[in-house]
């Protein structure tokens, strides 16, 4: 079997893992939709390559307001690889305790908010503490992890706790331990990871379920749409109104920062 076919077969298996989580996906979508209907936010966070899942949720075509993409460049700007702002520093910083609290200090978070924290291993300090900080604020947290990789990995926290220890809901990408799925003959290092594939499937199934709930409740989402589908004029109007809604939702996260209630 060719390596292409091997990867596609592994991909089909990942789809099967996601399919078995349909009920959990719908539960998570419900709490996220409830937050958006209340005018609040679903906070998204991922360090390293998990940042891709944050951007897959919002903003991009087929997406809509209601999400706060928390992307720290010091943890996820990989383009330079080495030198200033290089990968070594990012991998070091994502295990610095206390950073998550500093990030969330920028926002006025309430119990009506929700959060999605993405981490394939679920073992790096900043994503774990991000979930912990949200739970301290009584925010419901969903964790998106690769369960096999998480189970076979050791937490970087001194107490050994992992992301799922601070999550109300867990979603599994279906990727294997180590993430890479394809062994190459003569090589001792497999290639072609699977967590991104599983993560994107989870993000977009959630997105579809959330959109349906919003629409059913009379709050049809302002979806970033192609002019080839809805016409150029409507597409332009949707983009502007979606960005405006995002700005208004974000304003609520800033208006009471530092104000003691």
C-alpha positions in Angstrom: 0.0 0.0 0.0 1.4 3.4 -0.9 2.1 6.0 1.8 -0.7 8.2 0.4 -3.2 5.3 0.8 -1.8 4.6 4.3 -2.4 8.1 5.4 -5.9 8.2 3.9 -6.8 5.0 5.7 -5.5 6.5 9.0 -7.6 9.5 8.2 -10.7 7.4 7.8 -10.0 5.9 11.2 -9.8 9.4 12.7 -13.2 10.2 11.1 -14.5 7.1 12.9 -13.2 8.4 16.2 -14.9 11.8 15.7 -18.1 10.1 14.6 -18.3 8.3 17.9 -18.2 11.6 19.8 -21.3 13.1 18.2 -23.3 13.3 21.4 -20.3 15.0 23.2 -19.9 17.4 20.3 -23.6 18.4 20.6 -23.2 18.9 24.3 -20.3 21.2 23.9 -22.0 23.0 21.0 -25.0 23.7 23.3 -23.0 25.3 26.0 -21.0 27.4 23.5 -24.2 28.5 21.7 -25.8 29.4 25.0 -22.9 31.7 25.8 -23.1 33.4 22.4 -26.9 33.8 22.7 -26.3 35.6 26.0 -24.0 38.1 24.2 -20.9 36.5 25.7 -17.9 34.8 24.2 -16.4 31.3 23.6 -12.7 31.9 24.5 -10.3 29.9 22.3 -6.8 29.2 23.2 -4.0 27.0 21.9 -0.2 27.3 22.0 2.2 26.0 19.4 0.5 24.4 16.4 -2.8 24.2 18.3 -3.1 27.8 17.2 -4.4 26.5 13.9 -7.5 25.2 15.5 -8.2 28.6 17.0 -8.0 30.3 13.6 -10.1 27.5 12.0 -12.9 28.4 14.3 -12.8 32.2 13.7 -12.3 34.3 11.6 -12.4 32.5 8.3 -15.0 31.7 5.6 -17.9 29.7 6.9 -17.3 31.1 10.4 -19.2 33.7 12.5 -18.8 35.9 15.6 -19.1 34.7 19.1 -15.5 33.6 19.6 -12.5 35.3 21.2 -9.3 33.9 19.5 -6.6 34.2 22.1 -3.3 33.9 20.2 -0.1 34.7 21.9 2.6 35.2 19.2 5.4 34.3 21.7 3.8 30.8 21.9 2.8 30.3 18.3 4.8 32.3 15.8 6.8 29.5 14.2 7.8 31.0 10.8 11.3 32.1 11.8 12.1 28.7 13.4 15.5 29.8 14.8 17.0 33.0 16.0 14.9 35.8 17.5 11.3 34.6 18.0 12.4 31.1 17.2 10.8 27.7 18.0 13.1 26.9 21.0 11.8 30.0 22.8 8.2 29.3 22.0 8.5 25.7 23.4 10.2 27.1 26.5 7.6 29.8 27.1 4.6 27.5 26.8 5.8 25.8 30.0 6.3 29.0 32.0 3.9 29.0 35.0 1.9 32.2 35.5 1.6 33.3 31.9 -2.0 32.1 31.5 -3.2 34.3 34.4 -1.4 37.3 32.9 -3.1 36.7 29.5 -6.5 36.5 31.0 -5.9 39.6 33.1 -6.7 41.5 29.9 -10.4 40.4 29.8 -13.5 40.8 32.0 -14.6 37.2 32.0 -17.9 36.1 33.5 -19.6 32.8 34.4 -21.7 33.2 31.2 -18.6 32.8 29.1 -17.2 29.4 27.9 -13.8 28.2 26.8 -12.2 25.8 24.4 -8.6 24.9 25.1 -6.6 23.0 22.5 -3.5 21.0 23.2 -2.6 17.7 21.6 -0.7 16.3 24.5 -2.6 18.2 27.2 0.7 18.3 29.1 2.2 21.8 28.6 1.9 24.3 31.4 0.3 27.3 29.8 -2.8 25.5 28.2 -3.3 23.6 31.5 -3.2 26.8 33.6 -5.4 28.5 31.1 -8.1 25.9 31.7 -7.5 26.1 35.4 -7.8 29.9 35.4 -11.1 29.7 33.5 -12.5 27.1 36.0 -11.5 29.4 38.9 -13.8 32.0 37.2 -16.6 29.3 37.0 -16.3 29.2 33.2 -17.2 25.9 31.6 -14.2 24.5 29.8 -14.0 22.0 26.9 -10.6 20.5 26.1 -9.6 19.3 22.7 -6.8 16.8 23.0 -5.3 13.7 21.4 -6.3 11.1 24.1 -3.7 8.5 23.2 -0.9 11.1 23.1 -2.1 12.6 26.4 -2.3 9.3 28.1 1.2 8.3 27.0 2.8 11.7 27.9 4.0 13.2 31.2 2.7 16.6 32.4 5.1 19.4 32.7 3.4 20.6 35.8 5.0 19.7 39.1 1.7 18.2 40.4 1.3 16.0 37.3 -2.1 17.4 36.4 -3.0 17.5 32.7 -5.5 19.6 30.7 -8.3 17.2 31.1 -8.1 17.6 34.9 -9.4 21.1 34.4 -12.0 20.4 31.7 -15.8 19.9 32.0 -15.8 18.3 28.5 -13.2 16.4 26.6 -13.0 16.0 22.8 -10.5 13.6 21.2 -8.8 14.2 17.8 -8.1 10.4 17.4 -4.4 11.0 16.7 -1.9 8.4 18.0 0.8 8.7 20.6 3.5 11.0 19.1 1.0 12.3 16.5 2.9 11.2 13.4 1.0 8.3 11.8 3.0 6.9 8.9 6.2 4.8 9.3 8.5 4.9 6.4 10.5 1.8 5.4 14.1 2.2 6.7 13.3 5.1 9.0 12.9 5.0 12.8 10.8 8.2 12.8 7.2 8.2 11.5 5.9 11.2 9.6 2.6 12.9 8.8 0.7 13.8 12.0 -3.0 13.3 12.5 -4.0 15.7 15.3 -4.6 18.6 12.9 -7.0 16.5 10.8 -9.0 15.4 13.8 -8.9 18.8 15.3 -10.3 20.5 12.2 -13.1 17.9 12.0 -14.0 18.6 15.6 -13.9 22.4 15.1 -16.1 22.3 12.1 -18.7 19.9 13.5 -18.9 22.2 16.5 -19.3 25.2 14.2 -22.1 23.6 12.3 -24.0 22.5 15.5 -23.6 26.0 17.0 -24.8 27.8 13.9 -27.9 25.6 13.8 -28.7 26.3 17.5 -28.2 30.1 17.0 -30.5 30.0 13.9 -33.2 28.0 15.7 -33.2 30.6 18.5 -33.8 33.5 16.1 -30.1 34.6 16.1 -29.0 33.6 12.6 -25.2 34.0 12.7 -23.4 36.5 10.4 -21.4 34.0 8.5 -18.3 35.1 6.5 -19.3 34.0 3.1 -18.0 33.8 -0.4 -19.5 36.2 -3.0 -19.6 33.3 -5.4 -22.3 31.8 -3.1 -24.3 34.7 -1.7 -23.4 37.4 -4.2 -20.6 40.0 -3.9 -22.8 42.7 -2.3 -24.2 40.4 0.4 -20.8 38.9 1.1 -19.3 42.4 1.7 -22.2 43.3 4.0 -21.8 40.1 5.9 -18.1 40.7 6.4 -18.6 44.2 7.7 -21.5 43.2 10.0 -19.6 40.2 11.4 -16.5 42.2 12.2 -18.7 44.9 13.8 -20.4 42.3 16.0 -17.1 40.9 17.0 -15.9 44.4 18.0 -19.0 44.9 20.1 -18.6 41.6 21.8 -15.0 42.2 22.5 -15.8 45.7 23.9 -17.8 43.9 26.6 -14.6 42.0 27.6 -12.7 45.2 28.1 -15.2 47.7 29.7 -14.9 46.4 33.3 -11.3 45.2 33.3 -9.7 46.1 36.6 -13.0 47.4 38.0 -13.9 45.8 41.3 -17.4 44.6 41.4 
